[in-house]
Amino acid sequence: MSHTLNIKTAGLPLKQAEKALIMIHGRGGSAQDILSLSQHLNVKDYAVLAPQALNHTWYPYSFITPVDQNEPWLSSALEMVGETVKAAVDGGIKPENIYFFGFSQGACLTLEFLARNAQRYGGAVAIIGGVIGDKINRENYKGDFAGTPVFLGTSNPDFHVPVERVYATANIFKEMNAEVTEKVYANFGHSINEEEMELANSIIFK
């Protein structure tokens, strides 16, 4: 089973934009759902791209189950993110002007993709997510973020994403030269809050 590239768009057409935001939806969500959040971000002059997962799920099991149990869906999902990045680049957007926003399963997928393909990007926001796998395979993560700003927001506790994995992810990104900001909200629940959107605007989309 694999995903088919199906990118929904908002904002400016790629040919008219100098920056692009790639938004990755969570389990049970949709590209249109996550695109609607862009209305609350300072991205009026961006092209906004959101790939749609087959059956609204990027991979079937928890992100902290053994990786092979989430295959071949996980590899296909990572490929879809890569194809969305390629679409932005092919549309004339430089990598340092490509931004990311992911929530929950989409945040995990975003972080895993970025850690495997580190370079200077515009910035990334990951709300309730961490790198993928029952164990962290540091050998998968190569490259240099060259100061890319990254905002990680989460709730503690969170039923799906242990806060320890968020901290471990932050440390990996720091080691790879990302400028990481972490914000942990006590007992907030599995959702996005208004302050996280404000922080995303002040740190990433400024």
C-alpha positions as CSV (number, residue, x, y, z in Angstrom):
1,M,0.0,0.0,0.0
2,S,1.3,3.4,-0.9
3,H,0.2,7.0,-1.2
4,T,-0.4,8.8,-4.4
5,L,0.8,12.4,-4.8
6,N,-2.3,14.6,-4.3
7,I,-1.3,18.2,-3.3
8,K,-4.0,20.7,-2.3
9,T,-3.0,24.4,-2.5
10,A,-3.9,27.8,-1.0
11,G,-2.3,31.2,-1.0
12,L,-0.4,32.4,-4.0
13,P,0.4,30.3,-7.1
14,L,4.0,29.0,-6.9
15,K,5.1,31.1,-9.9
16,Q,4.0,34.3,-8.1
17,A,5.4,33.4,-4.7
18,E,8.9,33.7,-3.3
19,K,8.2,31.5,-0.3
20,A,6.3,28.2,0.1
21,L,4.7,26.6,3.2
22,I,4.2,22.8,3.2
23,M,1.6,21.7,5.7
24,I,1.3,18.0,6.7
25,H,-2.0,16.9,8.3
26,G,-2.5,14.4,11.1
27,R,-4.2,11.0,11.3
28,G,-7.8,11.3,10.4
29,G,-7.3,14.8,9.1
30,S,-7.1,16.2,5.6
31,A,-5.1,18.5,3.5
32,Q,-8.0,21.0,3.5
33,D,-8.2,20.9,7.3
34,I,-4.6,21.8,7.7
35,L,-4.7,24.4,4.9
36,S,-7.4,26.2,6.9
37,L,-4.9,26.8,9.7
38,S,-2.7,28.9,7.3
39,Q,-5.3,31.7,7.7
40,H,-3.9,32.2,11.2
41,L,-0.2,32.4,10.1
42,N,1.7,35.2,8.6
43,V,1.9,33.6,5.2
44,K,-0.3,35.8,3.0
45,D,2.5,36.1,0.3
46,Y,3.3,32.3,0.4
47,A,2.3,29.5,-1.8
48,V,0.8,26.9,0.6
49,L,1.0,23.2,-0.3
50,A,-0.6,20.3,1.6
51,P,-0.3,16.7,0.4
52,Q,-3.3,14.4,1.2
53,A,-2.6,11.0,2.8
54,L,-4.4,7.9,1.4
55,N,-7.4,7.2,3.7
56,H,-6.4,10.2,5.8
57,T,-3.5,8.2,7.5
58,W,0.2,8.5,6.7
59,Y,1.1,5.2,8.4
60,P,-1.1,2.7,10.3
61,Y,0.4,2.4,13.8
62,S,1.9,4.6,16.5
63,F,5.0,6.5,15.5
64,I,6.9,4.7,18.3
65,T,6.2,1.2,17.1
66,P,9.1,-0.6,15.3
67,V,9.6,1.2,11.9
68,D,9.1,-2.0,9.8
69,Q,5.6,-2.4,11.2
70,N,4.7,1.0,9.6
71,E,6.1,0.0,6.2
72,P,5.6,0.4,3.3
73,W,3.3,3.3,4.3
74,L,6.0,5.3,6.1
75,S,8.5,5.2,3.2
76,S,5.7,6.2,0.8
77,A,4.7,9.1,3.1
78,L,8.2,10.4,3.4
79,E,8.4,10.2,-0.4
80,M,5.2,12.3,-0.7
81,V,6.7,15.0,1.5
82,G,9.8,14.9,-0.7
83,E,7.7,15.2,-3.8
84,T,5.9,18.2,-2.4
85,V,9.2,19.8,-1.7
86,K,10.3,19.0,-5.2
87,A,7.1,20.6,-6.5
88,A,8.0,23.8,-4.7
89,V,11.5,23.8,-5.9
90,D,10.4,23.1,-9.5
91,G,8.0,26.0,-9.1
92,G,11.0,28.3,-8.5
93,I,11.1,28.3,-4.7
94,K,14.6,28.1,-3.1
95,P,15.0,25.5,-0.3
96,E,15.9,28.3,2.2
97,N,12.4,29.8,1.4
98,I,10.5,26.5,2.0
99,Y,8.7,26.3,5.4
100,F,6.9,23.4,7.1
101,F,4.0,23.0,9.5
102,G,2.9,19.6,10.8
103,F,0.4,18.5,13.5
104,S,0.4,15.2,15.4
105,Q,1.1,12.3,12.9
106,G,1.9,15.1,10.4
107,A,4.4,16.6,12.9
108,C,6.1,13.3,13.3
109,L,6.3,12.8,9.5
110,T,7.6,16.4,9.0
111,L,10.3,16.0,11.7
112,E,11.4,12.6,10.3
113,F,11.6,14.0,6.8
114,L,13.6,17.0,7.9
115,A,16.0,15.0,10.0
116,R,16.7,12.7,7.1
117,N,17.1,15.6,4.7
118,A,18.7,18.4,6.7
119,Q,19.7,21.6,5.0
120,R,18.9,25.3,5.3
121,Y,15.1,25.7,5.1
122,G,13.0,28.7,5.9
123,G,11.7,27.2,9.1
124,A,9.5,24.4,10.6
125,V,6.7,24.2,13.1
126,A,5.8,20.8,14.6
127,I,3.0,20.6,17.1
128,I,2.9,17.4,19.1
129,G,5.4,15.2,17.3
130,G,8.8,13.6,17.3
131,V,11.1,11.6,15.1
132,I,9.8,8.2,14.2
133,G,10.6,4.7,15.5
134,D,10.5,2.5,18.7
135,K,14.2,3.4,19.0
136,I,15.9,6.5,17.5
137,N,18.2,5.5,14.7
138,R,20.6,8.4,14.7
139,E,22.4,7.0,11.6
140,N,19.3,8.0,9.5
141,Y,19.8,11.7,10.2
142,K,22.4,13.5,8.2
143,G,23.1,17.0,7.0
144,D,23.2,20.5,8.5
145,F,20.2,22.8,9.2
146,A,22.6,25.8,9.1
147,G,20.5,27.7,11.6
148,T,17.0,26.8,10.3
149,P,14.5,27.9,13.0
150,V,12.3,25.1,14.4
151,F,9.4,25.4,16.8
152,L,8.3,22.3,18.8
153,G,5.1,22.7,20.8
154,T,3.5,19.9,22.8
155,S,1.3,18.9,25.7
156,N,2.5,17.0,28.7
157,P,1.2,14.4,29.1
158,D,0.0,13.6,25.6
159,F,-1.6,10.2,24.9
160,H,0.1,9.8,21.5
161,V,3.5,11.5,21.9
162,P,5.7,11.1,25.0
163,V,7.3,14.4,26.0
164,E,10.6,12.5,26.3
165,R,10.6,11.9,22.5
166,V,9.9,15.6,21.9
167,Y,13.0,16.5,24.0
168,A,15.1,13.9,22.2
169,T,14.0,15.2,18.9
170,A,14.9,18.8,19.9
171,N,18.3,17.6,20.9
172,I,18.9,15.9,17.6
173,F,17.9,19.0,15.7
174,K,20.1,21.1,17.9
175,E,23.0,18.8,17.1
176,M,22.3,19.3,13.4
177,N,22.5,23.1,13.8
178,A,18.8,24.0,13.9
179,E,17.7,26.9,16.1
180,V,15.2,25.1,18.2
181,T,12.5,26.6,20.4
182,E,10.5,24.2,22.6
183,K,7.2,24.9,24.4
184,V,5.6,22.3,26.7
185,Y,2.0,23.0,27.9
186,A,0.9,21.1,31.0
187,N,-2.3,19.0,30.5
188,F,-3.3,21.0,27.4
189,G,-4.5,18.0,25.4
190,H,-4.0,16.8,21.9
191,S,-4.6,20.0,19.9
192,I,-3.1,23.3,18.8
193,N,-3.5,26.3,21.0
194,E,-3.6,30.0,20.2
195,E,-0.2,30.8,21.8
196,E,1.5,28.1,19.6
197,M,0.2,29.9,16.5
198,E,1.4,33.2,17.9
199,L,4.9,31.7,18.6
200,A,4.9,30.2,15.1
201,N,4.4,33.7,13.7
202,S,6.9,35.4,15.9
203,I,9.7,32.7,15.5
204,I,9.1,31.2,12.1
205,F,6.8,33.4,9.9
206,K,8.1,36.8,10.9
